[in-house]
Amino acid sequence: MKPFTLFRLPPGLLVVLTTAILARLVLLWLWAGSPYWEYFRADHAFYKDWGLMIARGQLSLGHIFEQGPLYAYWLGAIYSLFGDTDWPVLLVQLAAGVHTSCLLYWIGRRVSGEATGIAAGVLAALYGPLIYFELLVMKSWVSPWLTTWICLIVLRLFDVRGDSIPRGRYGSSIAVGFLIGLLCLVRENHVLLLLPTGLAIAAAQSASSRWLRLIGPGLMIATCILTTIPATVHNFAVSGRIVWITSGGGEVFYMGWGPDATGYYQNPPFVRPDPFLEHEDFRLEASRRIGEPVDYPQSSQYWMKTALAEAIGNSGRSISLIGRKLLILFNDFEVPDSDFYTAARKIVPAFLWLPTLGWIIGLAALGSLLVPWRDRRWQFLMGILVVHILSVVLTYNFARFRLGMLPVVYLLAGLALVWIVTGKRTPAGRITAVPLRAVGGLAAAVISLMSFLPPPGFAEAGFVPIEEQFIEQLQGRTELLEKARRLESSVGEELSSEEALDIAQAWMTASQRFRATRWLLDSLELNPKNPLAWQYLGVIRGKAGRFDQAAEALHKAIEIKPGDPDLWANLGNAKFHQALQGTFSPAQRVESLKDARSAYATGLEFAPEHPTCQQGITMCDAALQTVETE
């Protein structure tokens, strides 16, 4: 056997591999030196916090999963091995992006030839939004990576013909089921992938008997279920209720079809746009409408029924909403989640040189017309594209939600690009006349240009002022990061509690509460009687939605410094937000609101004009009146 060498790889694969690695290394270097580094907002902070909790040994949050758990446990494993550092996390995610590019090369080569494989692989290697999401501590990168892997495994099944069913084919079905199961543990909508993959696995065994053809899809579905069972077992253990993976599906569906739905993420008026709080707000509102406390599954069921009634009862609006979602989906605009890709292009200008969806969507549209539809391999790939589109239409648009469909978009764009240049759809195909290819290229360019127009509802969504504020915060963070790093690097062998507190304050100012928490704990270990450290720890835990722990920390600060009105105000805030838990009974809610009001009132005794305490009492009185009315 000849030894493996890099230079024995196909030249096309070397081009894709080199391009993907170089692009990611350059962007990682620029990213690490930008104010984006270790900046966590919303879902990013949610998963970072969850992963660190797992690394510290808290394997369960104590309630049903509200978001897909796979990424959090993966983060927990990384942090337990390497500590609270994001370098290993990002390196693995970027490596997955390189692997995705190589997989697309092999898929393109398999279904349409070497040139299509190179084109699709290079597009994935240089696609700006894909690299951007790989650089975030967020689960989004998993979808395109595993979807591409699934596609290659299934396509290989079409290479084996005949009546006999090799063992490898069953192994492939099991592998596909396992990968779809992992994707479901990221977002449950990936269960839709079972349909095109099951049909493709059965079609690949077309020469077999009807019953033999069912074995492969059956193994795939069974493996998918087995892969997700740990989440179901966890949910049953903490609640006594059978919930497959998460309890938030009904709430997400409501945001996609409720009366306030716009096609974008649009939180209802009663929901705070914060992943630590939004599900709690949904439960609170559901319990208010029903008239009794609801648990996690009951809240999800209520909002699912409410959204279905809204969608069916207003069919005209629903059809219009579907059209709007499709226009947003295929627009160049990257709908922001807790971050803005357009902001990243301004903060890290290298992203300006990388293609976005608008550059390739015209080619992909042309490619869909060139697909040899009798080829079952392409039928399967288009099925993968359709279910990803359907999953977005069923909910709402985020840039990261469409990442899973991009591998097929790259392949279609590569197919069209090769056809425009060479006139061939396949290596053995006829050469199309130049005039027709010119018309096709012009049509692709027109579609791409149209995709750069603002999407429907863009102005009304208010993204521009939010993005400007976000960029301003980021730009002001550079100096704050340098200060925090200087303080951290200047620590001597004899660290005092006050020095640790100063470093924690610097990291809090730089919007890095995870590093701040570490130094606060060090400060308290050196001096458990430091009231300011307890106060900051309480504030941080409150921002993470752990209001019981926030109140505990603030009580300790008050024991040390009982005359500080700010401490009483923060305690009132923690108790007030704790009262908004949807699973609380009215009596529990009243008790927590009274505790909050008492804390605010005590703060006013020390500072009669304290604005937070004054506002807090007003909020408590209004909430108490609402609860008593219920």
C-alpha positions as CSV (number, residue, x, y, z in Angstrom):
1,M,0.0,0.0,0.0
2,K,1.3,3.4,-1.0
3,P,1.7,5.9,1.8
4,F,-0.8,8.8,1.8
5,T,0.5,12.1,0.7
6,L,-1.4,15.4,0.4
7,F,-0.3,15.9,-3.1
8,R,-1.9,12.6,-4.2
9,L,-5.3,14.3,-3.6
10,P,-7.2,15.4,-6.7
11,P,-6.0,18.9,-7.8
12,G,-9.5,20.2,-7.6
13,L,-9.8,19.1,-4.0
14,L,-6.5,20.7,-3.2
15,V,-7.8,24.0,-4.6
16,V,-10.9,23.8,-2.5
17,L,-9.0,22.7,0.6
18,T,-6.3,25.4,0.3
19,T,-8.9,28.2,-0.3
20,A,-11.1,27.2,2.6
21,I,-8.1,27.0,5.1
22,L,-6.5,30.2,4.0
23,A,-9.8,32.2,4.1
24,R,-10.6,31.0,7.6
25,L,-7.1,31.5,9.0
26,V,-7.1,35.1,7.8
27,L,-10.6,35.8,9.1
28,L,-9.8,34.2,12.4
29,W,-6.7,36.3,12.8
30,L,-8.6,39.5,12.0
31,W,-11.6,38.4,14.2
32,A,-9.3,37.8,17.2
33,G,-8.0,41.3,17.0
34,S,-11.4,42.9,16.6
35,P,-14.0,44.1,19.3
36,Y,-16.1,41.1,18.3
37,W,-13.7,38.8,20.2
38,E,-15.5,37.3,23.3
39,Y,-18.5,39.5,22.7
40,F,-21.7,37.6,23.7
41,R,-25.2,38.7,23.2
42,A,-28.6,36.9,23.5
43,D,-28.4,33.3,22.2
44,H,-24.6,33.4,22.2
45,A,-24.5,34.3,25.8
46,F,-27.2,31.8,26.6
47,Y,-25.2,28.9,25.1
48,K,-21.9,30.1,26.5
49,D,-23.5,30.3,30.0
50,W,-25.1,26.8,29.6
51,G,-21.9,25.3,28.4
52,L,-19.9,26.6,31.3
53,M,-22.5,25.3,33.7
54,I,-22.1,21.8,32.2
55,A,-18.3,22.1,32.4
56,R,-18.7,22.9,36.1
57,G,-20.7,19.7,36.6
58,Q,-24.3,21.0,36.5
59,L,-25.5,18.6,33.8
60,S,-29.1,19.7,33.9
61,L,-30.9,23.0,34.2
62,G,-33.5,21.3,36.2
63,H,-36.3,21.8,33.7
64,I,-37.4,20.7,30.2
65,F,-35.0,21.8,27.5
66,E,-36.2,25.1,25.9
67,Q,-33.5,25.1,23.2
68,G,-31.7,22.3,21.4
69,P,-29.2,20.8,23.9
70,L,-26.5,19.3,21.7
71,Y,-24.4,22.4,21.2
72,A,-24.5,23.3,24.9
73,Y,-23.2,19.8,25.9
74,W,-20.5,20.0,23.2
75,L,-19.4,23.4,24.6
76,G,-19.4,21.8,28.1
77,A,-17.1,19.1,26.9
78,I,-14.7,21.6,25.3
79,Y,-14.7,23.9,28.3
80,S,-14.2,21.0,30.7
81,L,-11.1,20.0,28.8
82,F,-9.6,23.4,28.0
83,G,-11.2,25.8,30.5
84,D,-13.1,28.9,29.6
85,T,-11.4,29.7,26.3
86,D,-13.1,30.0,22.9
87,W,-10.1,29.2,20.8
88,P,-10.7,25.4,20.7
89,V,-14.4,26.0,20.0
90,L,-13.7,28.2,17.1
91,L,-11.0,26.1,15.6
92,V,-13.3,23.0,15.6
93,Q,-16.1,25.1,14.0
94,L,-13.8,26.5,11.3
95,A,-12.4,23.0,10.6
96,A,-16.0,21.9,10.1
97,G,-16.4,24.6,7.5
98,V,-13.3,23.4,5.7
99,H,-14.7,19.9,5.8
100,T,-18.1,21.2,4.4
101,S,-16.2,22.7,1.4
102,C,-14.4,19.4,0.7
103,L,-17.6,17.4,1.0
104,L,-19.3,19.7,-1.5
105,Y,-16.4,19.1,-3.9
106,W,-17.0,15.4,-3.8
107,I,-20.8,15.8,-4.1
108,G,-20.5,18.2,-7.1
109,R,-17.9,15.9,-8.7
110,R,-20.3,12.9,-8.2
111,V,-23.4,14.4,-9.6
112,S,-22.1,16.8,-12.3
113,G,-18.3,16.5,-12.8
114,E,-15.0,17.9,-11.6
115,A,-15.7,21.5,-12.6
116,T,-19.0,21.7,-10.7
117,G,-17.3,20.1,-7.6
118,I,-14.6,22.8,-7.7
119,A,-17.1,25.6,-8.2
120,A,-19.4,24.4,-5.3
121,G,-16.4,23.8,-3.0
122,V,-14.8,27.2,-3.6
123,L,-18.2,28.9,-3.1
124,A,-18.5,27.3,0.3
125,A,-14.8,28.0,1.1
126,L,-15.3,31.7,0.5
127,Y,-18.9,32.3,1.5
128,G,-18.8,35.2,4.0
129,P,-21.9,34.5,6.1
130,L,-20.8,30.8,6.6
131,I,-17.4,31.8,7.9
132,Y,-19.0,34.5,10.1
133,F,-21.3,32.0,11.8
134,E,-18.3,29.6,12.3
135,L,-16.6,32.4,14.2
136,L,-19.5,32.8,16.7
137,V,-20.0,30.7,19.8
138,M,-23.3,29.6,18.4
139,K,-24.8,26.4,17.0
140,S,-25.6,27.6,13.5
141,W,-22.5,26.0,11.8
142,V,-23.7,22.5,12.6
143,S,-26.6,22.5,10.1
144,P,-24.7,23.1,6.8
145,W,-21.9,20.7,8.0
146,L,-24.0,17.7,8.9
147,T,-26.5,18.3,6.1
148,T,-23.7,18.2,3.5
149,W,-22.4,15.0,5.2
150,I,-25.8,13.4,5.0
151,C,-26.1,14.3,1.3
152,L,-22.8,12.6,0.4
153,I,-23.6,9.4,2.4
154,V,-26.9,9.1,0.7
155,L,-25.6,9.9,-2.8
156,R,-23.0,7.1,-2.4
157,L,-25.8,4.6,-2.1
158,F,-26.8,5.2,-5.7
159,D,-23.4,3.8,-6.9
160,V,-24.4,0.3,-5.9
161,R,-26.8,-1.5,-8.2
162,G,-28.3,-4.9,-8.3
163,D,-30.6,-7.1,-6.2
164,S,-28.2,-7.8,-3.4
165,I,-28.0,-5.3,-0.5
166,P,-24.5,-4.8,0.8
167,R,-24.0,-4.4,4.5
168,G,-22.5,-1.1,3.9
169,R,-25.8,0.2,2.7
170,Y,-27.4,-0.6,6.0
171,G,-24.5,1.0,7.8
172,S,-25.0,4.2,5.7
173,S,-28.7,4.2,6.7
174,I,-27.7,4.0,10.4
175,A,-25.1,6.8,9.9
176,V,-27.6,9.1,8.2
177,G,-30.2,8.5,11.0
178,F,-27.5,9.3,13.6
179,L,-26.6,12.6,11.9
180,I,-30.2,13.6,11.5
181,G,-30.7,12.8,15.2
182,L,-27.8,15.1,16.0
183,L,-29.3,17.8,13.9
184,C,-32.7,17.4,15.7
185,L,-30.8,18.0,18.9
186,V,-29.7,21.3,17.5
187,R,-33.1,22.3,16.0
188,E,-36.1,20.0,15.9
189,N,-37.2,21.2,12.4
190,H,-34.4,19.0,11.0
191,V,-36.7,16.0,11.5
192,L,-38.1,17.0,8.1
193,L,-34.9,15.6,6.6
194,L,-36.2,12.1,7.2
195,L,-38.6,12.4,4.3
196,P,-36.2,13.1,1.4
197,T,-33.5,10.9,2.8
198,G,-35.9,8.0,3.4
199,L,-37.2,8.3,-0.1
200,A,-33.7,8.4,-1.5
201,I,-32.5,5.4,0.4
202,A,-35.5,3.4,-0.8
203,A,-35.0,4.6,-4.4
204,A,-31.3,3.6,-4.3
205,Q,-32.6,0.0,-3.7
206,S,-35.0,0.1,-6.6
207,A,-33.9,-3.3,-7.8
208,S,-34.8,-4.9,-4.4
209,S,-38.2,-6.2,-3.2
210,R,-40.6,-3.8,-1.6
211,W,-39.9,-5.1,1.9
212,L,-36.1,-4.9,1.5
213,R,-36.4,-1.3,0.4
214,L,-38.0,-0.4,3.7
215,I,-35.2,-1.8,5.8
216,G,-32.8,1.1,5.1
217,P,-35.4,3.9,5.9
218,G,-36.5,2.0,8.9
219,L,-33.0,1.7,10.3
220,M,-32.5,5.4,9.6
221,I,-35.7,6.5,11.5
222,A,-34.9,4.1,14.4
223,T,-31.4,5.4,14.7
224,C,-32.6,9.0,14.7
225,I,-35.0,8.2,17.5
226,L,-32.4,6.4,19.5
227,T,-30.0,9.4,19.1
228,T,-32.5,11.8,20.5
229,I,-33.7,9.6,23.4
230,P,-31.3,11.0,26.0
231,A,-33.1,14.4,25.6
232,T,-36.5,12.7,26.1
233,V,-35.3,10.8,29.1
234,H,-33.9,14.0,30.6
235,N,-37.1,15.9,30.1
236,F,-39.1,13.1,31.7
237,A,-36.8,12.9,34.6
238,V,-37.1,16.6,35.4
239,S,-40.8,17.0,34.7
240,G,-42.6,13.6,34.6
241,R,-43.8,14.6,31.1
242,I,-42.8,13.0,27.8
243,V,-41.3,15.8,25.7
244,W,-39.3,14.8,22.7
245,I,-36.5,17.4,22.8
246,T,-37.7,20.9,23.6
247,S,-40.8,22.6,24.9
248,G,-40.6,25.8,22.9
249,G,-41.9,24.7,19.5
250,G,-45.4,26.2,20.0
251,E,-43.9,29.5,21.1
252,V,-41.7,29.7,18.0
253,F,-44.6,28.7,15.8
254,Y,-46.7,31.5,17.3
255,M,-44.0,34.1,16.5
256,G,-44.1,32.8,12.9
257,W,-47.9,32.9,12.5
258,G,-49.4,34.9,15.4
259,P,-51.1,38.3,14.9
260,D,-47.8,40.1,15.2
261,A,-45.9,37.9,12.7
262,T,-44.0,39.8,10.0
263,G,-41.8,37.1,8.5
264,Y,-38.9,38.3,10.8
265,Y,-38.3,37.5,14.4
266,Q,-40.8,39.8,16.0
267,N,-41.4,39.2,19.7
268,P,-45.0,39.8,20.8
269,P,-45.7,42.8,23.1
270,F,-45.7,40.6,26.2
271,V,-42.3,39.0,25.5
272,R,-38.9,40.4,26.3
273,P,-36.5,39.7,23.4
274,D,-34.0,37.8,25.6
275,P,-33.4,34.1,25.4
276,F,-33.1,33.9,29.1
277,L,-36.5,35.4,29.6
278,E,-38.7,35.0,26.5
279,H,-39.9,31.5,27.2
280,E,-40.8,32.5,30.7
281,D,-42.8,35.4,29.4
282,F,-44.7,33.1,27.1
283,R,-45.6,30.9,30.1
284,L,-46.6,33.9,32.1
285,E,-48.9,35.1,29.4
286,A,-50.3,31.6,28.8
287,S,-51.1,31.2,32.5
288,R,-52.7,34.6,32.6
289,R,-55.0,33.8,29.6
290,I,-55.9,30.3,30.8
291,G,-56.3,31.5,34.4
292,E,-54.0,29.0,36.1
293,P,-50.2,28.3,36.1
294,V,-49.0,26.2,33.1
295,D,-45.9,24.0,32.8
296,Y,-43.5,24.0,29.9
297,P,-45.4,21.5,27.6
298,Q,-48.8,23.2,28.4
299,S,-47.4,26.6,27.4
300,S,-46.1,25.2,24.1
301,Q,-49.4,23.5,23.3
302,Y,-51.4,26.6,24.1
303,W,-49.3,28.8,21.7
304,M,-49.3,26.1,19.0
305,K,-53.1,25.9,19.1
306,T,-53.4,29.7,19.2
307,A,-51.1,30.1,16.2
308,L,-52.9,27.4,14.1
309,A,-56.2,29.1,14.8
310,E,-54.7,32.4,13.6
311,A,-53.2,30.9,10.5
312,I,-56.3,29.0,9.5
313,G,-58.8,31.7,10.4
314,N,-56.9,34.3,8.3
315,S,-56.0,32.3,5.3
316,G,-55.5,35.3,3.0
317,R,-53.0,36.8,5.5
318,S,-51.2,33.5,5.8
319,I,-50.7,33.1,2.1
320,S,-49.4,36.7,2.0
321,L,-47.1,35.9,4.9
322,I,-45.7,32.8,3.1
323,G,-44.8,34.9,0.0
324,R,-43.2,37.5,2.2
325,K,-41.1,34.9,4.0
326,L,-39.9,33.5,0.7
327,L,-38.9,36.9,-0.6
328,I,-37.0,37.5,2.7
329,L,-35.4,34.1,2.5
330,F,-33.9,34.5,-0.9
331,N,-32.9,38.1,-0.5
332,D,-29.2,39.1,0.0
333,F,-30.0,40.7,3.4
334,E,-28.8,38.6,6.3
335,V,-31.6,38.9,8.8
336,P,-29.9,39.6,12.2
337,D,-30.4,37.4,15.2
338,S,-28.4,38.6,18.2
339,D,-25.8,40.0,15.8
340,F,-25.5,41.7,12.5
341,Y,-23.5,40.3,9.5
342,T,-23.6,43.8,8.0
343,A,-22.0,45.1,11.2
344,A,-19.2,42.5,10.9
345,R,-18.4,43.7,7.4
346,K,-17.8,47.2,8.8
347,I,-15.9,46.1,11.9
348,V,-13.9,43.4,9.9
349,P,-13.7,44.8,6.4
350,A,-12.2,41.6,4.9
351,F,-15.8,40.2,4.9
352,L,-16.6,42.8,2.2
353,W,-14.5,40.8,-0.3
354,L,-16.4,37.6,0.3
355,P,-19.6,36.6,-1.6
356,T,-23.0,36.6,0.0
357,L,-26.3,35.1,-1.1
358,G,-27.1,37.8,-3.6
359,W,-24.0,37.0,-5.6
360,I,-25.0,33.4,-6.2
361,I,-28.8,33.2,-5.9
362,G,-29.2,34.1,-9.6
363,L,-26.8,31.3,-10.6
364,A,-28.7,28.9,-8.2
365,A,-32.0,29.9,-9.8
366,L,-30.6,29.2,-13.2
367,G,-29.1,25.9,-11.9
368,S,-32.5,24.7,-10.8
369,L,-33.6,24.9,-14.5
370,L,-30.6,23.0,-15.6
371,V,-31.0,20.1,-13.1
372,P,-31.5,16.7,-14.9
373,W,-34.7,16.0,-13.1
374,R,-34.7,12.3,-14.1
375,D,-31.6,11.8,-12.1
376,R,-32.7,10.6,-8.7
377,R,-29.6,12.0,-7.1
378,W,-30.6,15.5,-8.0
379,Q,-34.2,14.8,-6.9
380,F,-32.8,14.0,-3.5
381,L,-30.7,17.1,-3.4
382,M,-33.7,19.3,-4.4
383,G,-35.7,17.5,-1.7
384,I,-33.1,18.6,0.9
385,L,-33.5,22.2,-0.4
386,V,-37.3,22.1,-0.2
387,V,-37.5,20.8,3.4
388,H,-35.0,23.5,4.6
389,I,-37.1,26.2,2.8
390,L,-40.2,24.7,4.4
391,S,-38.7,24.8,7.9
392,V,-38.1,28.6,7.5
393,V,-41.6,29.2,6.1
394,L,-43.1,27.4,9.1
395,T,-41.4,29.8,11.5
396,Y,-39.6,33.0,10.6
397,N,-36.4,34.3,9.1
398,F,-33.0,34.5,10.7
399,A,-29.9,34.5,8.6
400,R,-28.7,31.4,10.5
401,F,-31.9,29.5,9.7
402,R,-31.1,29.3,6.0
403,L,-27.6,28.0,6.4
404,G,-28.8,24.4,6.1
405,M,-30.0,25.0,2.5
406,L,-26.8,26.6,1.4
407,P,-25.0,23.4,0.4
408,V,-27.6,22.7,-2.3
409,V,-27.6,26.4,-3.3
410,Y,-23.8,26.1,-3.9
411,L,-24.2,23.0,-6.0
412,L,-26.9,24.7,-8.1
413,A,-24.8,27.8,-8.6
414,G,-21.8,25.7,-9.5
415,L,-23.8,23.7,-12.0
416,A,-25.0,27.0,-13.6
417,L,-21.6,28.6,-13.6
418,V,-20.0,25.6,-15.4
419,W,-22.9,25.6,-17.9
420,I,-22.4,29.3,-18.7
421,V,-18.7,28.8,-19.2
422,T,-18.6,25.4,-21.0
423,G,-22.2,24.8,-22.2
424,K,-22.3,21.4,-20.4
425,R,-24.6,20.3,-17.6
426,T,-22.6,17.0,-17.3
427,P,-19.2,16.1,-18.5
428,A,-20.8,14.0,-21.3
429,G,-23.5,16.4,-22.1
430,R,-24.1,18.4,-25.3
431,I,-22.6,21.8,-25.6
432,T,-25.3,24.5,-25.5
433,A,-25.1,27.4,-28.0
434,V,-23.4,30.6,-26.8
435,P,-26.4,32.9,-27.3
436,L,-28.6,30.7,-25.0
437,R,-25.9,30.6,-22.4
438,A,-25.5,34.4,-22.6
439,V,-29.3,34.8,-22.0
440,G,-29.1,32.5,-19.1
441,G,-26.2,34.4,-17.6
442,L,-28.0,37.7,-18.0
443,A,-31.1,36.3,-16.3
444,A,-29.0,35.1,-13.4
445,A,-27.4,38.5,-13.1
446,V,-30.9,40.2,-13.1
447,I,-32.1,37.9,-10.3
448,S,-29.0,38.6,-8.3
449,L,-29.4,42.3,-8.7
450,M,-33.0,42.1,-7.6
451,S,-32.0,40.2,-4.5
452,F,-29.9,43.2,-3.3
453,L,-33.1,45.3,-3.1
454,P,-34.4,45.8,0.5
455,P,-36.6,42.9,1.6
456,P,-40.3,43.3,2.4
457,G,-40.8,45.0,5.8
458,F,-37.1,45.9,6.1
459,A,-37.7,49.6,7.1
460,E,-40.6,48.7,9.5
461,A,-38.5,46.1,11.3
462,G,-36.2,48.9,12.5
463,F,-32.9,47.1,11.9
464,V,-30.9,50.2,10.8
465,P,-31.0,52.1,14.1
466,I,-30.4,48.9,16.1
467,E,-27.4,48.1,13.9
468,E,-26.0,51.6,14.3
469,Q,-26.2,51.3,18.1
470,F,-24.6,47.9,18.0
471,I,-21.7,49.1,15.9
472,E,-21.2,52.1,18.2
473,Q,-21.0,49.7,21.2
474,L,-18.5,47.5,19.4
475,Q,-16.3,50.4,18.3
476,G,-16.2,51.7,21.9
477,R,-15.2,48.2,23.2
478,T,-11.7,48.2,21.7
479,E,-10.2,50.5,24.3
480,L,-12.1,48.8,27.2
481,L,-10.8,45.4,26.1
482,E,-7.2,46.6,26.1
483,K,-7.7,48.0,29.6
484,A,-9.1,44.8,30.9
485,R,-6.3,42.7,29.4
486,R,-3.6,45.1,30.8
487,L,-5.1,44.7,34.3
488,E,-5.3,41.0,33.9
489,S,-1.7,40.6,32.7
490,S,-0.3,42.8,35.4
491,V,-1.5,40.6,38.2
492,G,1.3,39.5,40.5
493,E,1.8,36.5,42.7
494,E,0.0,38.1,45.6
495,L,-3.5,38.9,44.4
496,S,-5.8,40.9,46.6
497,S,-9.6,40.9,46.7
498,E,-9.7,44.5,45.5
499,E,-7.3,43.8,42.6
500,A,-9.5,40.9,41.5
501,L,-12.6,43.2,41.8
502,D,-10.9,45.9,39.7
503,I,-10.3,43.3,36.9
504,A,-13.8,42.0,37.2
505,Q,-15.2,45.6,36.8
506,A,-13.0,46.1,33.7
507,W,-14.3,43.0,32.1
508,M,-17.9,44.0,33.0
509,T,-17.4,47.4,31.3
510,A,-16.0,45.6,28.3
511,S,-19.2,43.5,28.1
512,Q,-17.5,40.2,29.0
513,R,-19.4,39.0,32.0
514,F,-18.0,35.4,31.9
515,R,-14.5,36.6,32.6
516,A,-15.9,39.1,35.1
517,T,-17.6,36.3,36.9
518,R,-14.4,34.3,37.2
519,W,-12.6,37.3,38.8
520,L,-15.6,38.1,41.1
521,L,-15.5,34.6,42.5
522,D,-11.7,35.0,43.0
523,S,-12.4,38.3,44.8
524,L,-15.0,36.7,47.1
525,E,-12.7,33.7,47.8
526,L,-10.1,36.2,49.1
527,N,-12.6,38.3,50.9
528,P,-16.2,36.9,51.4
529,K,-17.1,40.2,53.0
530,N,-16.7,42.3,49.9
531,P,-20.2,43.8,49.3
532,L,-19.5,45.2,45.8
533,A,-18.3,41.8,44.5
534,W,-21.5,40.2,45.8
535,Q,-23.5,43.0,44.2
536,Y,-21.9,42.6,40.8
537,L,-22.3,38.8,41.0
538,G,-26.0,39.3,41.7
539,V,-26.4,41.6,38.7
540,I,-24.6,39.2,36.4
541,R,-26.7,36.2,37.5
542,G,-29.8,38.3,37.0
543,K,-28.8,39.1,33.4
544,A,-28.5,35.3,32.9
545,G,-32.0,34.8,34.1
546,R,-31.0,33.1,37.3
547,F,-33.0,35.4,39.6
548,D,-33.0,33.1,42.6
549,Q,-29.1,33.0,42.6
550,A,-29.1,36.8,42.0
551,A,-31.3,37.4,45.0
552,E,-29.0,35.1,47.1
553,A,-25.9,37.1,46.1
554,L,-27.6,40.4,46.8
555,H,-28.8,39.3,50.2
556,K,-25.2,38.6,51.1
557,A,-24.2,42.0,50.0
558,I,-27.0,43.6,52.0
559,E,-25.9,41.7,55.1
560,I,-22.5,43.4,54.8
561,K,-23.8,46.8,53.7
562,P,-27.5,47.2,54.7
563,G,-27.7,50.9,54.1
564,D,-26.9,50.9,50.4
565,P,-30.1,51.8,48.3
566,D,-28.6,50.4,45.1
567,L,-28.4,46.9,46.7
568,W,-32.0,47.1,47.7
569,A,-33.0,48.3,44.2
570,N,-31.1,45.4,42.6
571,L,-32.7,42.9,45.0
572,G,-36.1,44.4,44.1
573,N,-35.4,43.8,40.4
574,A,-34.4,40.2,41.0
575,K,-37.5,39.5,43.0
576,F,-39.8,41.3,40.5
577,H,-38.4,39.3,37.6
578,Q,-38.6,36.1,39.6
579,A,-42.4,36.9,40.1
580,L,-42.8,36.8,36.3
581,Q,-42.2,33.1,36.1
582,G,-45.1,31.5,34.2
583,T,-45.0,28.3,36.4
584,F,-45.6,30.3,39.6
585,S,-49.1,30.0,41.2
586,P,-50.9,33.3,41.9
587,A,-50.0,33.0,45.6
588,Q,-46.3,32.5,44.7
589,R,-46.4,35.5,42.3
590,V,-48.0,37.7,45.0
591,E,-45.4,36.7,47.6
592,S,-42.5,37.4,45.2
593,L,-44.0,40.8,44.2
594,K,-44.5,41.7,47.8
595,D,-40.9,40.8,48.5
596,A,-39.8,43.0,45.5
597,R,-42.0,45.9,46.7
598,S,-40.6,45.6,50.2
599,A,-37.0,45.7,48.9
600,Y,-37.8,48.8,46.8
601,A,-39.5,50.5,49.8
602,T,-36.4,49.8,52.0
603,G,-34.2,51.4,49.3
604,L,-36.4,54.5,49.4
605,E,-35.8,54.8,53.2
606,F,-32.1,55.3,52.5
607,A,-32.6,57.4,49.3
608,P,-36.1,58.8,49.0
609,E,-35.5,60.0,45.4
610,H,-34.0,56.7,44.1
611,P,-35.5,56.4,40.6
612,T,-35.2,52.6,40.3
613,C,-36.9,52.1,43.6
614,Q,-39.7,54.5,42.8
615,Q,-40.3,52.9,39.4
616,G,-40.1,49.5,40.9
617,I,-42.9,50.2,43.4
618,T,-45.1,51.5,40.6
619,M,-44.4,48.3,38.6
620,C,-45.1,46.0,41.7
621,D,-48.4,47.8,42.5
622,A,-49.6,47.4,38.9
623,A,-48.5,43.7,38.8
624,L,-50.2,43.0,42.1
625,Q,-53.4,44.5,40.9
626,T,-53.3,42.4,37.8
627,V,-52.6,39.2,39.7
628,E,-55.4,39.9,42.2
629,T,-57.8,40.6,39.3
630,E,-57.0,37.2,37.8
